[in-house]
Amino acid sequence: MTDIAESANVLLKNDNYVLTTHLNPDGDALGSLLGLGLALLSAGKNAVMVMPHPVPATFQFMPGAQQVKKVDVQAKFDVGIALDCTDITRAGEEAQQVLQKARNLINIDHHISNQYFGDLNVVDAQASATGEIIYDILYEAKIPITSDIATNLYTAIVTDTGSFQHQNTTAKCLQTAAFLLDCGAEHRTIQQHLYEQRSLGSLRLLARGLESLSLNEDGRVAWMTVSQDLLSASGATVDDSDGMVDYVKSLKGVEVGILFKEVNSGETKVSFRSKNYLDVNQLAAHFGGGGHERAAGCTVNGKIEDIERVVIRKTEEQLAVKNCGGPGR
Amino acid sequence: MTDIAESANVLLKNDNYVLTTHLNPDGDALGSLLGLGLALLSAGKNAVMVMPHPVPATFQFMPGAQQVKKVDVQAKFDVGIALDCTDITRAGEEAQQVLQKARNLINIDHHISNQYFGDLNVVDAQASATGEIIYDILYEAKIPITSDIATNLYTAIVTDTGSFQHQNTTAKCLQTAAFLLDCGAEHRTIQQHLYEQRSLGSLRLLARGLESLSLNEDGRVAWMTVSQDLLSASGATVDDSDGMVDYVKSLKGVEVGILFKEVNSGETKVSFRSKNYLDVNQLAAHFGGGGHERAAGCTVNGKIEDIERVVIRKTEEQLAVKNCGGPGR
């Protein structure tokens, strides 16, 4: 039995589920959580969607977002489902406790760095998004995909593929997106909430970030820094910097784009994007993070200037490694 | 017989074709031209692709771009094909002459404002791009879609849908894009040339444009101005401002985003984007332009400051019309 078939089987055979996703959830995390959660509910199951923090404002439009609950560490469930988590710790301490108490732990993810921590692991690094895997599971389980479920899964795919621009965009992922529109995914609503609700502050942040773009000597590494100072000067929040790393990567000749985001003084989130040959999953892993070959991230403690220096040096080192697969290297 | 079937029939029955598209060609114009042109060539036809100007640098990567020729007004053809042209004049004077001399003129387009100037008109305003219609015609004609043809048609769709973000994104368009990837469309190459070859100048232009963003009193109209002065101060070209209008529209609360682009002193291109209810095709038509309900444009002569004032006033007027379909209006 394939993992998809086995997980479909588990979803049909049990009655009592808890679902969660990773901290600082993105569109795929929430889309998978809400998509699968609503599907289980519609199939008459008890399904509790939990997260340690409330759903971020940008994603409040997603159907079912109001039904996400705080984690109750006392509660017990037959099946725990971790979505889009490379590692169970990504769910946060409380959710981890609840998941581990469940009789059966299912790990559904599409990160290449996944740790296979479940009793059943449905991990497909070829999938554009965890939401794409959820679609396959629901299809296999013959659970009807309502408009609400479709909206969540479409959001998952569209956010994790950068609106079908990233390299994880496959024929299958576009095909799935087409099916989801046919199932009633609200394309217009999704686009509007994801891309057309920008604040003046966020556009100012982008403007100033772009002005500060830096390049290393050979032009293969570019970076942008979003400090707490820049955030307050722009009237923007740290979430407003989401996606800014793609601008860094968009520069001609650049192989690796890096965004340094000062979450608070002493803690910086680093996002990496590469174009053709540098494995940034490995690079991020060096700093305790991970992700995908062409898109990864990590969180580093220390002064932001120091972090910049160390990370850029490490990136240049990796690029210099003879057999990194780069052209003519 | 449907228009698609009839046009497929014409493509199979004749031997000698001239194809062209509109001036200042975008990805859909070129993708349709090259996609259909290469398909006819591969089917053993004589097919000449003509344009009054060379293919812009951004699109030189498209397969067949080197085969596009200058218009020879003396040449004669059985069939003339105008692609993505609302009106035959959009092809430029010389190409228009050649098209009109052909025994049979086919007009293939997806603009709602199309003028039905052909002997056969394949006009589908529901199609996301003219390239999507070309796919249907080739499918009907059973002309195999090679990787090169697929790359062109995918480029057409991805550019005209703003990477599947605009409202013309349908299940059918995603499905077609999925088929095209299956046919070997080079997703990575396309993305790289369209979105990852930016110059520092173009990012600086974006930064400065964003800083200058203006809003009208009620916040429903926003605009950005790209003057010749701004272009030279940023080290950018006028083509670098493509897509900047989407940032204007992205602001929360804005219904209409406008980009004023000073092509040269005395001539300004105006791009309109609307979110929910204003028909910008009508608005652009007022200034002699056209396009689609949610995306349109026009070219206006005069001083850019005067044009701004007049266009913004007209936009506000249209928004104020009681029955424009706006919420609570």
Interface residues (C-beta under 8 A of the other chain):
Chain A: V158 S163 F164 Q165 H166 Q167 T169 T170 A171 K172 L174 Q175 A177 A178 F179 L181 D182 H187 R188 Q191 Q192 Y195 E196 Q197 R198 S199 L200 L203 R204 L206 A207 R208 L210 E211 L213 Y247 K249 S250 L251 K252 V254 K275
Chain B: V158 S163 F164 Q165 Q167 T169 T170 A171 K172 L174 Q175 A177 A178 F179 L181 D182 H187 R188 Q191 Q192 Y195 E196 Q197 R198 S199 L200 L203 R204 L206 A207 R208 L210 E211 L213 Y247 K249 S250 L251 K252 V254 K275
